[in-house]
């Protein structure tokens, strides 16, 4: 389990799920062979089929070493084949070969519940393919008539009902999550708009006091020179300058919040080609830094600009969230720098956001992209990184994170090869 957590912390959601299923398959296949042959013997068992299932699961344990398997498209195909064999095909085939025994009827039911935890259409396709192949394989044994027997047919309504219930439950969870996101977006937008009014009032009062202080420092009409402000007025002038800066900073933060709230309700599908250098420049120029010192802690390195299929404003939201998290990490650590690297020289161009702040603990890292998860618990609503993941995945990209606690954190955003910088015009 420690090894699994250590590898899972660097994996995206798909790789993490694959590794968990691979461990279950590698351990469960041989273990239950012993259970059903030694302790509770069944009519039919096959060590060869189980060993083939183990062989399918083993490559997923070494995703980091098998580069060909780490490719998103290859991983999706591998996952479909592996899950289809291990769940619907294997359990359906064993159910038929054991002539509908209670043990394998219940086992198949459990397999379907697990299968339909995946995306609905994906799980349905896997179920149909696996069940059809199992029926064909069973028919080749010369017992095709059993497929239409009451023992098999009476199970069909139970399985269909199970699939329907699990699917409805999944839809319900998605609806609740969507409603929660919509509510958070509406609340965020409403609060942000409501903050505008008092900030406008504060800014107007600051300007009025500054004008009054400036007038007090002017000489009377016809007199030469200037009038020196007393120490108290000088202190007030300094306070007004700081308040004015905070007002501007808050207005910029409100703009950031409004952009994030708008992104929650937008379609994420790519509609334009975006220059990564333009996005980074836009974000760094408009980010509400608390001062020049914080701005100096952020550097940008361009190893090669690249263009990708996406949306400019949504990419701005992604980078704003990553930069904000990086600066928070520096604040918690009381030290560090942030480095943004645009690397369009690779086969899959990427953006790196690196900081040498407080880092992320190994126990928290696997959960950072989960919706509504935040650490420390009071640090936010837990939608920033999950929104970043959803946006990047919608553009056929990938976002990963590596970190060492109390040392550094790196977020890597990889994009499909599209348009190079020299062809952008």
VMD Tcl script that draws the C-alpha trace (Angstrom):
set ca {
  {0.00 0.00 0.00}
  {2.89 2.40 0.74}
  {4.36 1.62 -2.69}
  {0.96 2.24 -4.27}
  {0.54 5.58 -2.52}
  {4.07 6.59 -3.48}
  {3.39 5.93 -7.15}
  {-0.18 7.18 -7.11}
  {0.80 10.62 -5.87}
  {2.45 11.34 -9.22}
  {-0.27 9.83 -11.35}
  {-3.30 11.38 -12.92}
  {-6.75 10.06 -12.15}
  {-6.77 7.41 -14.90}
  {-3.35 6.00 -13.97}
  {-4.25 5.93 -10.28}
  {-7.47 4.02 -10.99}
  {-5.64 1.58 -13.25}
  {-3.06 0.79 -10.60}
  {-5.70 0.18 -7.93}
  {-7.62 -2.19 -10.21}
  {-4.39 -3.93 -11.21}
  {-3.52 -4.65 -7.59}
  {-7.02 -6.04 -6.94}
  {-6.77 -8.24 -10.03}
  {-3.27 -9.51 -9.30}
  {-4.21 -10.46 -5.74}
  {-7.83 -11.49 -6.22}
  {-7.47 -13.80 -9.23}
  {-5.10 -16.35 -7.62}
  {-6.59 -15.97 -4.14}
  {-10.11 -16.86 -5.24}
  {-8.82 -19.74 -7.32}
  {-7.73 -21.29 -4.03}
  {-11.05 -20.38 -2.39}
  {-13.18 -21.99 -5.12}
  {-11.02 -25.09 -5.55}
  {-9.89 -25.91 -1.99}
  {-12.34 -24.44 0.50}
  {-15.58 -24.28 -1.50}
  {-15.07 -26.33 -4.68}
  {-17.10 -25.24 -7.71}
  {-18.19 -27.22 -10.74}
  {-15.79 -25.40 -13.05}
  {-12.55 -23.47 -12.47}
  {-9.75 -22.38 -14.79}
  {-6.28 -21.41 -13.60}
  {-5.35 -20.46 -17.18}
  {-8.10 -17.84 -17.42}
  {-7.12 -16.39 -14.06}
  {-3.42 -16.26 -14.94}
  {-4.29 -14.48 -18.18}
  {-6.23 -11.92 -16.13}
  {-3.19 -11.45 -13.88}
  {-1.00 -10.99 -16.95}
  {-3.35 -8.25 -18.18}
  {-3.15 -6.49 -14.81}
  {0.63 -6.63 -14.31}
  {1.63 -3.90 -16.86}
  {-0.53 -1.36 -15.01}
  {1.69 -1.77 -11.95}
  {4.62 -0.31 -13.92}
  {3.04 2.66 -15.64}
  {5.99 4.91 -14.81}
  {8.47 2.55 -16.42}
  {6.44 1.60 -19.49}
  {6.41 4.79 -21.54}
  {4.23 3.33 -24.28}
  {1.53 2.56 -21.72}
  {1.70 6.02 -20.15}
  {0.32 7.62 -23.33}
  {-3.31 8.72 -22.69}
  {-4.81 7.01 -25.76}
  {-2.88 3.77 -25.23}
  {-3.86 3.76 -21.56}
  {-7.55 4.16 -22.45}
  {-7.45 1.22 -24.86}
  {-5.54 -0.89 -22.36}
  {-7.99 -0.04 -19.59}
  {-11.00 -0.97 -21.73}
  {-9.52 -4.34 -22.73}
  {-8.32 -5.17 -19.22}
  {-11.52 -4.19 -17.43}
  {-13.73 -5.88 -20.03}
  {-11.87 -9.15 -19.62}
  {-11.51 -9.12 -15.83}
  {-15.06 -8.01 -15.02}
  {-17.90 -8.69 -17.52}
  {-16.21 -11.39 -19.62}
  {-14.59 -13.45 -16.86}
  {-17.49 -13.35 -14.43}
  {-20.13 -13.96 -17.12}
  {-18.15 -16.87 -18.54}
  {-17.62 -18.44 -15.11}
  {-21.33 -17.95 -14.32}
  {-22.27 -19.87 -17.48}
  {-19.65 -22.58 -17.07}
  {-20.89 -23.19 -13.52}
  {-24.46 -23.39 -14.90}
  {-25.76 -20.36 -13.01}
  {-24.62 -21.34 -9.52}
  {-25.51 -18.98 -6.66}
  {-21.83 -18.24 -5.99}
  {-21.17 -17.03 -9.54}
  {-24.54 -15.33 -9.86}
  {-23.73 -13.13 -6.88}
  {-20.14 -12.66 -8.04}
  {-21.34 -11.44 -11.43}
  {-23.70 -9.02 -9.68}
  {-20.78 -7.55 -7.71}
  {-18.71 -7.30 -10.90}
  {-21.47 -5.29 -12.59}
  {-21.72 -2.91 -9.64}
  {-17.96 -2.30 -9.84}
  {-18.05 -1.93 -13.63}
  {-20.75 0.72 -13.61}
  {-18.73 2.91 -11.29}
  {-16.99 3.88 -14.51}
  {-18.48 6.37 -16.98}
  {-21.92 5.20 -18.07}
  {-21.48 4.72 -21.83}
  {-17.98 3.33 -21.35}
  {-19.25 0.78 -18.81}
  {-22.22 -0.14 -21.02}
  {-19.93 -0.80 -23.98}
  {-17.62 -2.90 -21.79}
  {-20.55 -4.87 -20.39}
  {-22.04 -5.63 -23.81}
  {-18.68 -6.61 -25.32}
  {-17.65 -8.77 -22.36}
  {-21.03 -10.50 -22.05}
  {-21.25 -11.20 -25.79}
  {-17.73 -12.68 -25.89}
  {-18.51 -14.82 -22.83}
  {-21.68 -16.14 -24.47}
  {-19.80 -16.95 -27.69}
  {-17.00 -18.69 -25.78}
  {-19.55 -20.72 -23.79}
  {-21.47 -21.65 -26.95}
  {-18.28 -23.06 -28.46}
  {-18.36 -25.69 -25.71}
  {-21.53 -27.05 -27.31}
  {-23.96 -25.86 -24.61}
  {-25.54 -22.94 -26.43}
  {-29.05 -24.07 -25.42}
  {-28.27 -23.25 -21.80}
  {-28.09 -19.56 -22.72}
  {-31.87 -19.56 -23.13}
  {-32.59 -21.59 -20.01}
  {-34.64 -20.18 -17.12}
  {-31.54 -20.28 -14.89}
  {-29.89 -17.66 -17.11}
  {-32.94 -15.66 -18.17}
  {-34.29 -15.19 -14.64}
  {-31.05 -13.44 -13.70}
  {-31.35 -10.88 -16.52}
  {-34.01 -8.67 -14.80}
  {-31.90 -8.57 -11.63}
  {-28.78 -7.50 -13.51}
  {-30.67 -4.91 -15.56}
  {-32.24 -3.51 -12.39}
  {-28.79 -3.35 -10.73}
  {-27.31 -1.51 -13.72}
  {-30.23 0.94 -13.73}
  {-29.96 1.65 -9.99}
  {-26.18 2.14 -10.09}
  {-26.48 4.39 -13.15}
  {-29.20 6.51 -11.54}
  {-27.09 6.83 -8.40}
  {-24.13 8.01 -10.47}
  {-26.32 10.51 -12.32}
  {-27.68 11.73 -8.98}
  {-24.17 12.29 -7.67}
  {-23.22 14.21 -10.80}
  {-26.39 16.32 -10.57}
  {-25.71 17.13 -6.92}
  {-22.11 18.00 -7.70}
  {-23.27 20.18 -10.61}
  {-25.82 21.95 -8.44}
  {-23.22 22.53 -5.75}
  {-20.81 23.97 -8.30}
  {-23.52 26.19 -9.80}
  {-24.47 27.41 -6.33}
  {-20.86 28.13 -5.45}
  {-20.36 29.98 -8.72}
  {-23.49 32.08 -8.14}
  {-22.51 32.83 -4.54}
  {-18.96 33.72 -5.56}
  {-20.19 36.06 -8.28}
  {-22.78 37.66 -5.96}
  {-20.29 38.22 -3.12}
  {-17.72 39.60 -5.54}
  {-20.22 42.07 -6.99}
  {-21.40 43.11 -3.52}
  {-17.81 43.88 -2.50}
  {-17.51 46.36 -5.34}
  {-19.77 48.96 -3.69}
  {-17.90 49.37 -0.37}
  {-14.56 49.27 -2.21}
  {-15.69 52.08 -4.51}
  {-16.73 54.07 -1.43}
  {-13.40 53.42 0.31}
  {-11.47 54.39 -2.83}
  {-13.47 57.64 -3.16}
  {-12.79 58.55 0.48}
  {-9.09 57.79 0.06}
  {-8.91 60.09 -2.95}
  {-10.76 62.82 -1.02}
  {-8.38 62.60 1.96}
  {-5.36 62.59 -0.37}
  {-6.64 65.72 -2.12}
  {-7.21 67.37 1.28}
  {-3.67 66.53 2.42}
  {-2.25 67.77 -0.86}
  {-4.18 71.06 -0.48}
  {-2.83 71.47 3.07}
  {0.67 71.09 1.71}
  {0.19 73.87 -0.85}
  {1.23 77.48 0.02}
  {-1.41 80.24 0.26}
  {-2.22 82.18 -2.89}
  {0.60 84.53 -3.83}
  {3.06 82.96 -1.39}
  {6.26 81.27 -2.52}
  {7.48 77.81 -1.53}
  {5.50 74.97 0.01}
  {3.99 74.28 3.40}
  {5.46 71.30 5.24}
  {2.98 68.72 6.56}
  {3.22 67.89 10.22}
  {4.23 64.30 11.23}
  {0.64 63.27 11.87}
  {-0.41 64.29 8.35}
  {2.59 62.44 6.93}
  {1.49 59.30 8.77}
  {-2.06 59.73 7.46}
  {-0.73 60.15 3.91}
  {1.22 56.88 4.24}
  {-1.86 55.10 5.56}
  {-3.94 56.40 2.65}
  {-1.37 55.11 0.19}
  {-1.48 51.66 1.76}
  {-5.31 51.64 1.83}
  {-5.38 52.68 -1.82}
  {-3.08 49.82 -2.72}
  {-5.23 47.32 -0.80}
  {-8.35 48.59 -2.58}
  {-6.69 48.09 -5.97}
  {-5.48 44.65 -4.87}
  {-8.98 43.64 -3.75}
  {-10.51 44.83 -7.02}
  {-8.02 42.69 -8.93}
  {-8.82 39.70 -6.71}
  {-12.53 40.22 -7.38}
  {-11.79 40.12 -11.11}
  {-10.00 36.80 -10.54}
  {-12.95 35.40 -8.55}
  {-15.44 36.51 -11.19}
  {-13.38 34.82 -13.91}
  {-13.33 31.58 -11.91}
  {-17.08 31.79 -11.24}
  {-17.76 32.33 -14.94}
  {-15.52 29.36 -15.85}
  {-17.60 27.01 -13.67}
  {-20.63 27.62 -15.90}
  {-18.86 27.61 -19.27}
  {-18.58 24.91 -21.89}
  {-14.99 23.68 -21.69}
  {-14.68 22.48 -25.28}
  {-11.82 24.03 -27.26}
  {-13.02 26.71 -29.70}
  {-9.82 28.54 -30.65}
  {-6.05 28.25 -30.92}
  {-4.26 29.86 -28.01}
  {-0.69 31.10 -27.63}
  {0.72 29.94 -24.31}
  {3.16 32.87 -24.19}
  {0.25 35.31 -24.56}
  {-1.64 33.63 -21.70}
  {1.38 33.70 -19.37}
  {2.12 37.34 -20.20}
  {-1.51 38.30 -19.62}
  {-1.65 36.56 -16.25}
  {1.66 37.88 -14.91}
  {0.81 41.43 -15.95}
  {-2.66 41.38 -14.37}
  {-2.10 39.23 -11.29}
  {-2.82 41.17 -8.07}
  {0.63 40.88 -6.48}
  {0.82 42.24 -2.94}
  {3.90 44.26 -3.81}
  {7.02 44.47 -5.97}
  {8.82 41.96 -3.77}
  {6.20 39.28 -4.49}
  {6.29 40.16 -8.19}
  {10.08 39.76 -8.22}
  {9.67 36.22 -6.87}
  {7.95 35.16 -10.12}
  {10.03 34.52 -13.24}
  {9.05 33.32 -16.71}
  {11.24 31.17 -18.96}
  {10.28 30.57 -22.62}
  {12.06 27.58 -24.13}
  {9.76 27.76 -27.12}
  {6.26 29.14 -27.45}
  {3.45 26.88 -28.66}
  {-0.18 27.14 -29.70}
  {-2.87 24.70 -28.64}
  {-6.58 24.09 -29.10}
  {-8.42 25.59 -26.13}
  {-9.94 28.84 -24.86}
  {-7.85 31.86 -23.92}
  {-9.98 33.00 -20.99}
  {-10.21 29.49 -19.51}
  {-6.46 29.01 -19.83}
  {-6.06 32.30 -17.96}
  {-8.23 30.87 -15.16}
  {-6.06 27.73 -15.02}
  {-2.81 29.67 -14.78}
  {-4.27 32.15 -12.28}
  {-5.22 29.27 -9.97}
  {-1.81 27.62 -10.27}
  {0.05 30.89 -9.70}
  {-2.14 31.76 -6.73}
  {-1.49 28.34 -5.14}
  {2.26 28.69 -5.75}
  {2.37 32.11 -4.09}
  {0.39 30.74 -1.14}
  {2.98 27.98 -0.80}
  {5.72 30.64 -0.66}
  {3.74 32.56 1.94}
  {3.31 29.50 4.16}
  {7.00 28.64 3.88}
  {8.16 32.24 4.35}
  {10.57 31.86 1.45}
  {10.97 30.63 -2.12}
  {10.53 31.53 -5.78}
  {8.00 30.73 -8.51}
  {9.16 29.79 -11.99}
  {6.86 29.45 -15.01}
  {8.39 27.54 -17.94}
  {6.88 27.44 -21.44}
  {8.42 24.46 -23.23}
  {7.22 24.10 -26.79}
  {10.29 22.16 -27.92}
  {8.91 18.78 -26.84}
  {6.76 16.36 -28.87}
  {3.97 17.16 -26.40}
  {4.42 20.84 -25.49}
  {4.02 21.67 -21.84}
  {3.73 24.41 -19.27}
  {5.50 24.05 -15.92}
  {4.57 26.01 -12.80}
  {7.26 25.40 -10.17}
  {7.69 26.80 -6.69}
  {10.17 26.24 -3.88}
  {7.63 26.81 -1.12}
  {6.11 24.56 1.53}
  {5.41 21.58 -0.78}
  {2.60 19.03 -0.45}
  {2.69 16.00 1.81}
  {2.62 12.52 0.27}
  {-0.66 11.73 2.03}
  {-2.44 14.77 0.54}
  {-0.99 14.72 -2.98}
  {-3.26 11.99 -4.43}
  {-6.35 14.02 -3.48}
  {-5.49 17.54 -4.66}
  {-7.46 17.25 -7.92}
  {-10.58 15.91 -6.21}
  {-13.54 18.28 -6.31}
  {-14.37 20.00 -3.01}
  {-11.13 18.73 -1.43}
  {-8.88 21.36 0.16}
  {-5.90 21.21 2.47}
  {-5.67 22.70 5.02}
  {-9.47 22.24 5.29}
  {-10.12 25.96 5.73}
  {-7.88 27.01 2.85}
  {-10.59 27.15 0.18}
  {-13.63 25.56 -1.45}
  {-11.65 22.81 -3.20}
  {-12.73 23.66 -6.74}
  {-9.63 25.39 -8.13}
  {-7.45 22.42 -9.06}
  {-10.41 20.21 -10.01}
  {-11.54 22.97 -12.39}
  {-8.01 23.14 -13.82}
  {-8.04 19.37 -14.37}
  {-11.46 19.44 -16.06}
  {-10.41 22.26 -18.38}
  {-7.11 20.67 -19.41}
  {-8.69 17.23 -19.90}
  {-11.42 18.80 -22.07}
  {-8.62 19.93 -24.41}
  {-7.15 16.39 -24.57}
  {-4.31 17.51 -22.33}
  {-2.97 16.22 -19.04}
  {-2.12 17.89 -15.73}
  {0.16 16.26 -13.17}
  {1.76 17.29 -9.93}
  {4.97 16.25 -8.19}
  {6.02 17.60 -4.85}
  {8.30 17.16 -1.88}
  {7.05 18.43 1.44}
  {8.91 21.51 2.76}
  {10.88 21.69 -0.49}
  {9.15 22.16 -3.86}
  {6.09 21.57 -6.05}
  {5.82 21.22 -9.83}
  {2.60 21.31 -11.84}
  {3.06 20.06 -15.42}
  {0.42 20.74 -18.07}
  {0.94 18.74 -21.27}
  {-0.96 19.46 -24.50}
  {-1.40 17.57 -27.77}
  {0.95 18.77 -30.52}
  {-0.89 21.35 -32.61}
  {0.68 24.51 -34.00}
  {4.28 25.53 -33.41}
  {5.22 29.15 -32.74}
  {6.82 29.68 -36.16}
  {3.55 28.64 -37.90}
  {1.26 30.68 -35.68}
  {0.73 33.40 -38.27}
}
mol new
graphics top color blue
foreach p $ca { graphics top sphere $p radius 0.5 }
foreach p [lrange $ca 0 end-1] q [lrange $ca 1 end] { graphics top cylinder $p $q radius 0.2 }
display resetview
